[in-house]
């Protein structure tokens, strides 16, 4: 046999066998980096919703997909290192589950796609616009300006005589200034005067509630932030101790014993985030995926807490609630 022909046949056979070997190799499972500001315990329902969203699309953790979980446990200064760690692991996409987490992830990489659930992504500079995000960040917004006014309206309906409302907030939290601005804009038309009360660390809460009582606040509205979320149970307990009717932005507070909450259904946003991850894994660019605005809102009332602090919830308000905890 001609040496050239033999060499061609050998080379062809080698290519065929290599192709068959590659075809028999199991396809590498995509890797998702999950980055959160708070602890897993504070996010159990949202984590399950995220997993369910992936399962609905055919992704099974540990089988068809790998998830690298990273939690800052309420310490925002840990986020940059956690984000950098996910980038080093060469994840295919990062799911950043709060505004500080998205900001940390965006600083850590300009190439790895980031799916976010965040507060006002345009106002905080995460995306260029909702319709055309640009860059490597897309996802879902968890806030609309109408939410703040609605919370104060509902609070006023329940505590009709209230004129002074304490606003518990963490000034250094991303988006905090915007939330406070919206709250200040909504208060005057309802005849409400605000008492801003700052917290900067876990040891500030007892003093903060003492200040509310001293200034005779008639109700409480905490503004969402990493520290506020991480101290959920403590805030609920202190509100009960000082008999302050409180309106929260997350049903997690009400489930933990808070009086009322009105806000975006965050678990639903996390579930929907899975559709973004699916599109990106199939080749879509974050820059071309419009950011979604929240569409589902939930009003929850805890009657047990109302009884505990000696407050009667009007019947017409109860009828408007999506859920009443008895």
C-alpha positions as CSV (number, residue, x, y, z in Angstrom):
1,X,0.0,0.0,0.0
2,X,1.2,3.5,-0.9
3,X,2.8,5.1,2.2
4,X,0.8,8.3,1.6
5,X,-2.5,6.4,1.4
6,X,-1.6,4.5,4.6
7,X,-0.8,7.7,6.5
8,X,-4.0,9.3,5.3
9,X,-6.0,6.2,6.5
10,X,-4.3,6.2,9.9
11,X,-4.9,10.0,10.3
12,X,-8.5,9.6,9.3
13,X,-9.0,6.7,11.7
14,X,-7.5,8.7,14.5
15,X,-9.8,11.6,13.9
16,X,-12.8,9.3,13.8
17,X,-11.9,7.7,17.1
18,X,-11.2,11.1,18.7
19,X,-14.6,12.3,17.6
20,X,-16.3,9.2,19.0
21,X,-14.4,9.6,22.3
22,X,-15.5,13.2,22.5
23,X,-19.1,12.2,21.8
24,X,-18.9,9.7,24.7
25,X,-17.6,12.3,27.2
26,X,-20.4,13.6,29.4
27,X,-21.2,17.2,28.7
28,X,-19.8,19.5,31.4
29,X,-22.5,20.9,33.6
30,X,-22.8,24.7,33.6
31,X,-21.7,26.4,36.8
32,X,-23.7,29.1,38.5
33,X,-22.3,31.4,41.1
34,X,-24.8,32.5,43.8
35,X,-23.9,35.6,45.6
36,X,-25.9,36.9,48.6
37,X,-25.5,39.7,51.1
38,X,-27.2,37.8,54.0
39,X,-27.2,34.2,55.4
40,X,-28.9,31.1,54.0
41,X,-31.2,31.0,57.0
42,X,-32.6,34.4,56.1
43,X,-33.2,33.3,52.5
44,X,-34.6,29.7,52.8
45,X,-37.8,30.4,50.9
46,X,-36.0,32.4,48.2
47,X,-33.3,29.8,47.7
48,X,-36.0,27.1,47.3
49,X,-37.8,29.4,44.8
50,X,-34.6,29.8,42.8
51,X,-33.9,26.1,42.8
52,X,-37.5,25.5,41.7
53,X,-37.2,27.9,38.9
54,X,-34.1,26.0,37.6
55,X,-35.9,22.7,38.0
56,X,-38.8,23.9,36.0
57,X,-36.4,24.6,33.1
58,X,-34.7,21.1,33.5
59,X,-31.7,22.0,35.6
60,X,-31.1,19.7,38.5
61,X,-28.4,20.9,41.0
62,X,-25.6,18.4,41.2
63,X,-26.6,16.7,38.0
64,X,-27.2,19.1,35.0
65,X,-26.0,22.2,36.8
66,X,-23.5,23.1,39.5
67,X,-24.2,26.0,42.0
68,X,-21.4,27.6,43.9
69,X,-23.1,29.2,47.0
70,X,-21.5,32.3,48.6
71,X,-23.1,34.2,51.5
72,X,-21.7,37.4,53.1
73,X,-23.8,36.8,56.3
74,X,-24.8,40.5,56.5
75,X,-21.2,41.7,56.2
76,X,-21.1,43.8,53.0
77,X,-17.3,44.2,53.1
78,X,-17.0,40.4,52.4
79,X,-18.8,40.7,49.1
80,X,-15.8,41.7,46.9
81,X,-13.8,38.7,48.0
82,X,-16.7,36.4,47.5
83,X,-17.4,37.8,44.1
84,X,-13.7,37.5,43.1
85,X,-13.8,33.9,44.3
86,X,-16.7,33.1,42.0
87,X,-14.8,34.7,39.0
88,X,-11.7,32.6,39.8
89,X,-13.9,29.5,39.7
90,X,-14.8,30.4,36.2
91,X,-18.6,30.3,36.7
92,X,-20.7,30.6,33.6
93,X,-23.0,33.1,35.2
94,X,-23.4,34.9,38.5
95,X,-26.8,35.3,40.2
96,X,-26.4,38.3,42.5
97,X,-29.3,38.4,45.0
98,X,-29.2,42.0,46.2
99,X,-27.9,45.4,45.1
100,X,-24.7,45.2,47.1
101,X,-24.0,41.8,45.7
102,X,-24.6,43.0,42.1
103,X,-22.2,45.9,42.7
104,X,-19.5,43.6,44.0
105,X,-19.9,41.2,41.2
106,X,-19.8,44.0,38.6
107,X,-16.6,45.3,40.0
108,X,-15.1,41.8,40.0
109,X,-15.8,41.1,36.3
110,X,-16.9,42.8,33.1
111,X,-17.1,39.6,31.2
112,X,-19.0,37.0,33.3
113,X,-22.8,37.5,32.8
114,X,-24.6,38.7,36.0
115,X,-28.3,38.1,36.6
116,X,-29.5,40.4,39.4
117,X,-32.4,41.0,41.7
118,X,-31.8,44.6,42.8
119,X,-33.2,47.9,43.8
120,X,-33.5,50.5,41.0
121,X,-30.8,49.1,38.7
122,X,-30.8,52.2,36.6
123,X,-30.7,54.7,39.5
124,X,-27.8,52.7,41.2
125,X,-25.8,52.6,37.9
126,X,-26.0,48.9,37.4
127,X,-27.5,49.1,33.9
128,X,-27.8,51.8,31.2
129,X,-31.6,51.4,30.9
130,X,-34.2,48.8,31.6
131,X,-34.9,48.1,28.0
132,X,-31.2,47.9,26.9
133,X,-29.1,47.1,30.0
134,X,-25.7,47.2,28.2
135,X,-22.7,45.6,29.8
136,X,-22.8,42.3,31.6
137,X,-25.7,42.9,34.0
138,X,-29.4,42.2,33.6
139,X,-32.2,40.7,35.7
140,X,-35.1,42.0,37.7
141,X,-35.9,45.1,39.7
142,X,-37.4,44.5,43.2
143,X,-38.7,48.0,43.7
144,X,-41.0,50.7,42.2
145,X,-41.5,54.2,43.6
146,X,-45.2,53.5,44.1
147,X,-44.4,50.9,46.8
148,X,-43.3,53.4,49.4
149,X,-46.4,55.5,49.2
150,X,-48.6,52.4,49.3
151,X,-46.9,51.2,52.5
152,X,-47.5,54.5,54.2
153,X,-51.1,54.6,53.0
154,X,-51.8,51.1,54.4
155,X,-50.1,52.0,57.7
156,X,-52.2,55.2,58.0
157,X,-55.4,53.1,57.4
158,X,-54.4,50.8,60.3
159,X,-53.1,53.4,62.7
160,X,-55.3,56.3,61.6
161,X,-54.2,58.7,64.3
162,X,-50.5,58.3,63.6
163,X,-48.7,61.5,62.8
164,X,-45.0,60.7,63.5
165,X,-43.4,57.6,61.9
166,X,-39.9,56.4,62.7
167,X,-37.9,55.4,59.6
168,X,-35.2,52.8,60.5
169,X,-32.5,52.9,57.9
170,X,-28.8,52.1,57.2
171,X,-27.4,55.1,55.3
172,X,-24.4,53.3,53.8
173,X,-26.6,50.6,52.2
174,X,-26.8,51.0,48.4
175,X,-30.1,52.5,47.4
176,X,-30.8,53.8,51.0
177,X,-30.8,57.4,50.0
178,X,-33.2,56.8,47.2
179,X,-35.5,54.9,49.4
180,X,-35.4,57.6,52.0
181,X,-36.1,60.3,49.3
182,X,-39.2,58.4,48.1
183,X,-40.4,58.0,51.7
184,X,-39.9,61.7,52.4
185,X,-41.8,62.5,49.2
186,X,-44.8,60.3,50.1
187,X,-45.2,61.4,53.8
188,X,-46.6,65.0,53.7
189,X,-49.7,64.2,51.7
190,X,-50.7,61.7,54.4
191,X,-50.1,64.1,57.2
192,X,-47.1,62.1,58.4
193,X,-43.9,63.6,59.9
194,X,-40.9,61.3,59.6
195,X,-38.3,60.6,62.3
196,X,-35.2,59.1,60.5
197,X,-33.3,56.7,62.8
198,X,-29.9,55.5,61.6
199,X,-28.3,52.1,62.4
200,X,-24.8,51.3,61.3
201,X,-24.1,48.0,63.2
202,X,-25.8,45.3,65.2
203,X,-25.3,47.1,68.5
204,X,-27.2,50.2,67.4
205,X,-30.8,48.7,67.5
206,X,-31.6,49.0,71.2
207,X,-30.6,52.6,71.2
208,X,-32.5,53.3,67.9
209,X,-35.7,52.0,69.4
210,X,-35.2,53.9,72.6
211,X,-34.8,57.1,70.5
212,X,-38.1,56.3,68.7
213,X,-39.9,55.9,72.0
214,X,-38.3,59.1,73.4
215,X,-39.4,61.1,70.3
216,X,-42.9,59.5,70.6
217,X,-43.0,57.8,67.2
218,X,-46.4,56.3,66.6
219,X,-45.3,53.7,64.1
220,X,-42.2,52.3,62.3
221,X,-41.2,51.8,58.7
222,X,-37.8,50.0,58.3
223,X,-36.0,50.6,54.9
224,X,-34.5,47.5,53.3
225,X,-30.7,47.0,53.6
226,X,-28.3,44.3,54.4
227,X,-28.1,45.1,58.1
228,X,-31.9,45.5,58.4
229,X,-32.4,42.1,56.8
230,X,-29.8,40.4,58.9
231,X,-31.4,41.7,62.1
232,X,-34.9,40.7,61.1
233,X,-35.9,38.8,64.3
234,X,-34.4,41.5,66.5
235,X,-36.3,44.3,64.8
236,X,-39.5,42.4,65.1
237,X,-38.9,41.7,68.8
238,X,-38.0,45.3,69.6
239,X,-41.1,46.6,67.7
240,X,-43.2,44.3,69.9
241,X,-41.4,45.3,73.0
242,X,-42.0,49.0,72.4
243,X,-45.5,48.3,71.0
244,X,-44.7,50.1,67.7
245,X,-47.0,49.2,64.8
246,X,-44.6,48.5,61.9
247,X,-44.9,48.2,58.2
248,X,-42.2,46.1,56.5
249,X,-41.4,45.6,52.8
250,X,-40.9,41.9,53.0
251,X,-43.3,39.2,54.1
252,X,-40.4,37.4,55.8
253,X,-40.7,40.0,58.6
254,X,-44.4,39.4,59.0
255,X,-43.9,35.6,59.1
256,X,-41.3,36.2,61.8
257,X,-43.8,38.2,63.9
258,X,-43.9,41.6,62.3
259,X,-47.2,43.4,62.2
260,X,-47.6,44.1,58.4
261,X,-45.8,44.0,55.2
262,X,-46.4,45.2,51.7
263,X,-44.0,44.6,48.9
264,X,-42.7,42.7,45.9
265,X,-42.9,38.9,46.1
266,X,-39.2,38.4,46.3
267,X,-39.3,34.6,46.0
268,X,-41.2,35.0,42.8
269,X,-38.4,37.3,41.5
270,X,-35.8,34.7,42.4
271,X,-37.8,32.0,40.6
272,X,-38.0,34.2,37.5
273,X,-34.3,34.9,37.6
274,X,-33.8,31.3,36.5
275,X,-35.3,32.1,33.1
276,X,-32.5,34.7,32.6
277,X,-29.9,32.2,33.5
278,X,-31.4,29.7,31.1
279,X,-31.3,32.2,28.2
280,X,-27.7,33.2,29.0
281,X,-26.5,29.6,29.1
282,X,-28.2,29.2,25.7
283,X,-26.2,32.1,24.2
284,X,-28.1,35.3,25.0
285,X,-26.2,38.4,26.0
286,X,-27.1,40.2,29.2
287,X,-26.8,43.5,27.3
288,X,-29.8,42.5,25.1
289,X,-32.1,41.1,27.9
290,X,-34.4,43.8,29.2
291,X,-34.6,44.2,33.0
292,X,-38.1,43.2,34.3
293,X,-40.1,45.4,36.7
294,X,-41.9,43.7,39.6
295,X,-45.4,42.5,38.8
296,X,-46.6,40.7,41.9
297,X,-47.1,42.4,45.2
298,X,-48.3,41.0,48.5
299,X,-50.0,42.5,51.6
300,X,-49.6,40.4,54.7
301,X,-51.0,41.1,58.2
302,X,-50.1,39.3,61.4
303,X,-53.2,39.3,63.6
304,X,-51.3,37.7,66.5
305,X,-48.9,40.6,66.6
306,X,-51.8,43.1,66.4
307,X,-53.4,41.5,69.5
308,X,-50.0,41.4,71.3
309,X,-49.5,45.2,70.9
310,X,-53.2,46.0,71.5
311,X,-54.0,47.1,68.0
312,X,-57.3,46.5,66.2
313,X,-57.0,46.0,62.4
314,X,-60.1,47.5,60.6
315,X,-62.1,44.9,58.8
316,X,-61.9,46.6,55.4
317,X,-58.1,46.4,55.7
318,X,-58.2,42.7,56.6
319,X,-60.3,42.1,53.5
320,X,-57.6,43.7,51.3
321,X,-54.8,41.5,52.7
322,X,-53.4,38.7,50.5
323,X,-52.6,36.7,53.7
324,X,-53.7,37.0,57.3
325,X,-51.6,35.2,59.9
326,X,-53.8,34.2,62.9
